[in-house]
Amino acid sequence: MKKRKLLSKLKKILKNTLKSGNDKDIKKNYLQIDKKKRLKHKNNRFLTVKNKKKVILVPTCLDYYDHGNYNLTNKFFKKIKESILLKQKVHLNFDRTEKITASAMISFISEISLLCDMNPTEKYISFSHPKNEKIESILKQVGFYELLHKVKRETKEYDDVSYWNYSSGVNTDSKKLADNMDDIEKKLSEVAQRKLYKGFTEAMANCVEHAYYDTNEPTRWWAFSGIKDNKLIVVICDKGIGIPKSLPLTRTEELIDNVKNLLGLSKLNDSALIKIAARMGRTRTEKGNRGKGLKDIKSIIDILNEGSLTIHSNFGYYAYYRKNGQLNDKKREQKTSVNGTIIEWAIPILAD
């Protein structure tokens, strides 16, 4: 109410200024009103209440590639979760959504899946058909409609949507992934095929072994895989404790410090711990064939001299990539957390 009164007061001041004030004062009043309007919009951009349901507006871009969109996407997920934990029914409105990227979509699917599992006998989450036909096509392709038991409509098919294969499972149920990748593997060279599958299943095993280590959470994973522009793209997500928390539980402090010094890292924040994990080999099991998932994925990129690996885990981000023969990597701390781990990699399929 106070904000509304203040806005009305500013409008009255502007009205009087237009009659007697100079250009500078008029501009100042306009800016004050615009600022208050934007703050009001910002505070209410996520939700309204309708028919005892909390209507949450899905952001224009569900996206982890852009830094600003990344934080907005995570805040959106947090708003849904907070509402469900308070036993508030939620209706998702996709009217303004124009873009959904792979890693954000897999995180979205995983969050909604877990929230649905919390209330299996009652429907707490619903959504409206998107106005954007491509967004609707994406949601259909990745199983979002089935997840929330909504009847599908006929929509146009898009090449950059239909290539996605979606799967999810519990434990290291890699057969589900293998079934989805039959056509993909036929297009890969023999070397890339062997390396890919090893790296892929090891990343899955690593997810189960470390992501939920020392917790009672279900060992679940979600994945996309597909071929686009002659590149194999794979995205795996889990909602466990995250690499930065699991690494100190599965490796000795001395070993972590040694790798930290070797890599020239100044402190052990989330992004640094992800980079260390990507460099390390064996797991707490001390079995030579276990826990080298990230390292194997990096080796594929090195062998092919092309490709990328990106990891979001808790508040950390790490990317390792080769382009035109040049090796680069980067890391960054984020303001918001993905509450788990998302591993995405892309490699060319036309390698010799």
N, C-alpha and C positions, 0 to 999 in steps of 0.2 A: 504493500500500500504506500509506503514511504517513497519508493522508487517511482510509482505512478504519479504521486503528488509532485515530486521533484521534476518529472518530465513535463507535467502540465504547467508548472511554474516557469520552466525554461521557455516553453512555447509562448507564454504570455509576455515574457521579457523580449523575446524575438519580435513579437507583434508590435510592441511599443518601439523597439529599436528600428524597425522598418519605417516607422513614421518620422522619427527624429534623429536616429543615429547615423554614424558615418559607415563607410564600407568596411572598415576594420572591425568595428563592433558587431556589425551584421554577420560577418564571416565567423567571428569568434562564437557568437550564439548558435549559428548553424552547426559548428563543429561540436559544441557541447551537447546539443540535441542528438546529433548523429552518434556520438560516443555512447550516450545512455541507451539509445536504441540498439546498438551493437551489443552492449553488455547484456541487455535484456534478452536478445536473440541467442547470445552465447549460452546463457544460463538455462535456456529452455530448448536448445536445439535438439536434444535427445528424446524428450518425452512430453506427452500430454496424457490426460486421463479420460477415457471414454468407456461407458458401460461397465464400470468397475474393472476395466482392464487398463494396464499401463501401456499406452501406445508409444513405442520407441522408434524414432526415426533412424533408419540405417544411414550411415554416412554416405556422402556422394562417392567416395572412393574407399573401399575396403582394400587396403594396400599396405604391404610391409616394405616396399622398395623405396618409397619416398619417406624421408624422416618425419615430416609433419603428419602425413597420413598414418604412419606407423603408430604414433602416440594416440591419435584420434581413434584409430581402429581398436586399440587395446582399451581405451576408456569406454568405448561402446560395448565391448565384451563384458567389462567390469559392471557396467550399468545393468545389463541383462542378469548377470549372476547375482548381484545384490538384490534385485527385485524378486528373483525366484527363491532366494534364501529367506526372504521375508514372506514367502507364500503369496506373493502378488502375481496374478496372471499377467502375461505379457503378450502384446500384439506387435509384431515387427512390420513397419511400414517401409517398403522399398521404393516409394514414389520418386525419390530424388537420386537414387543410386544409379551411377553411370559406369562404374568400373569395379571389378573384383579380380584381384590377382591371385596366383596359385597358393603361395605360402599363407596369405591372409585367409583364403577360403578354407584351407585345410585346418587352420586354427579355429575358424568359425564353426566348421563341422564338428570338430572334437569338443569344443566348449558346449555346443547345443546337445550333442550326444550324451555327455556326462550329466548335464542338467535334466535331460529327459529321464535318465536312469535314476535320478534322485526321487522322481515322482512318477513311477511307472504306471500307476493306476489312474492318474488324472492328467488331463491335458493343460499344462501351464503355459505353453508357448504356441502361438499361432502366427500366421503372417498373411499379408495380402499379396496377390499376384503383382509382380513388378510392372511398372509402366514401360520400362525399357525391355524390349523383347529379347535382346541378347542376354541381359541379366537373368531373365526368366529361363532362357536356354541353359545358362551355366548352372543354375540351381537344380534344374531337372537332370542335367548330365552327372552331377556329383552326388545325387541321391538325397538332396535336401527335402524335396517333396515327399519322398517315402519316409524319411526320418520323422517328419511332423504330420504324416498321414493326410496330406492335402491332395485333392484330385488334380491331375495335370491337365493343361490345355494344349492344343496343337500350337506349336511355334515353329518359326523358321529355323533351319539348321545352319550352324556356322562352323566353318572348317577349323578355326582356332579355338573352338569349344569342344567339338565332337572327338578330338584326338585324345582327350583325357580319359584314362582308365582309373576308376576309384575303387579302393578296397580298404577294409579295416579288419582288425582281428584282436585276439588275445594271445599272449605268450609269443613264441616265435613261429607263428603259423605262416611260414613263408610260402607254402603251397598256394595259398590264395593269391599272393603276389605273382608267383610263377605262372599261374593260369592266366592272369591278366597280361602277362608279358610275352606270351607265346609268339604273337605276330611281331612284336618289337625285336625279340632275340633273333629272328630269322633275317632281319635287316642289318644286324651287327656283324662285324668281322669276327672271325673265330677268337682272336686274342681279346678283343674288346668284350666279347660275349662272356668269356670265362671270367675275366677280371671284373666285369660289371656285376655278374651274379654273385661272385664271392663278396665283393664290396657291399652289395645290396643286402644280402642276407646277414653279413656280419654287422652292418649298421642296425639291422632289425634286432639281432641278438644283443648288441650293445645297449640298445634302447631298453630291452626287457631286463638285462642284467644290472644296469646302472640306474636307469631312470626312476625305478620304483624301489631301489635298494633301501632297506631299513624302514620300509613303510608297509602299511596294510592295503594300499591302493591296488585296484585291479591292473594287471599288466597289459594295458591296451595300447594300440597304435592305429594310426590312420595314414593312408598313402595315396598319392597321385602318381601316375606314370604315363608317359606318352612321347610321341615323336613329333617335333615341329621344326620346320626349316632345317631339316637334316641334322637335328640334334635330339638326343635322348635326354628327356628331362624327368627327374624323379624328385618327389617331395615326400618326406616322412615326418610325421608329427607324433609326439607323445606328451602327456600331461603329468609327467613325473616330477621329481625334485629338481631336475635340471643338471647339466654337466658341472657348473661351478660348485654345486653342493655335493654331488656324487664323487667328484674327483678326489677330494681329501679323504673320503671314506674308503676309497679303493686303491689309493697309492700312498706311499710314505711321504712324510713332509720333506725328508731329505731329497727324494727323487724329484718332487715337484720343484723344490728350490734349485736343484741342479739344472733342470730344463729351463726354468725361469731365467737363470743367469746365462745359460747358453743362448737363449733367444734375445737377451738384452732387455728384458722386461723390468720396469721400475717397480711395479706393485702387482699384487694378486687380486685384481678386481675380476668381475665376471668375464669380460672379453679376454683378459689375459689367460684365465683358466681354460677357456675354450680353446685358445691357440695352443696351450700346453697339451691339452687332451688330444688335439689333432696331430700333434707331433709324437705322442707316446705310442707304445706298442701294447704290451701284455696287460691283462686285467688282473684282478685279485685272485682269479682262479689259477693263474700261472700256467695256463694251458697255451701252448704256442699257437694254436689255431683260433684263439678267441680274442675278442676285444680290439682287433685291428681294423675295424670297419672304416673309421675316418681316415686312417693311414692308407688303407687300400684304395679308397676313393681318390685320395691325393695322388697315389701312384698311377692310377688310370690317367688322370689329367697330365701327369708328367710324361708318361709313355706316349700319349697322343699329342703332347705339346700344345694342347688346346682344351679349353673347358673351364668350368667354375664349380666351386664348392662354397656355399654360404650356410652359416649356422647362426640361428637365434636361440639363445638359451638363457632363461631368466632375464636379467637386465643387460646381457652381453650380446654383441654381434661380432662375427668374424667371417671374413671372406678370403678365399684362396683361389686365384685364377690365373690362367695363361691365355694370352691373346697375341696372335702373330709371333709366337715364340717367346714373348716376354712374360716373365713371372712377376706377379704382384700379390701382395696380401694386405689386408687392412682390418682394423678392429675399432670398435666404438662402444662406449657405454650409453645405454638408453635411459630415458626418464621413466619409462613404464616397462613392465615385464610381460613376456609371452606365457609365463606360468608353465614352463616345461621346455621342450626342445623342438625346434623345426630344422631339419636338415634338407637342403635342396642342392642338387647338383645337375649339371648339364654337360654332356660330352658329344662330340661330333660322331656320326655313325658312318661317315665316308672315309674313315681313316684307313691307311694302308696296313 
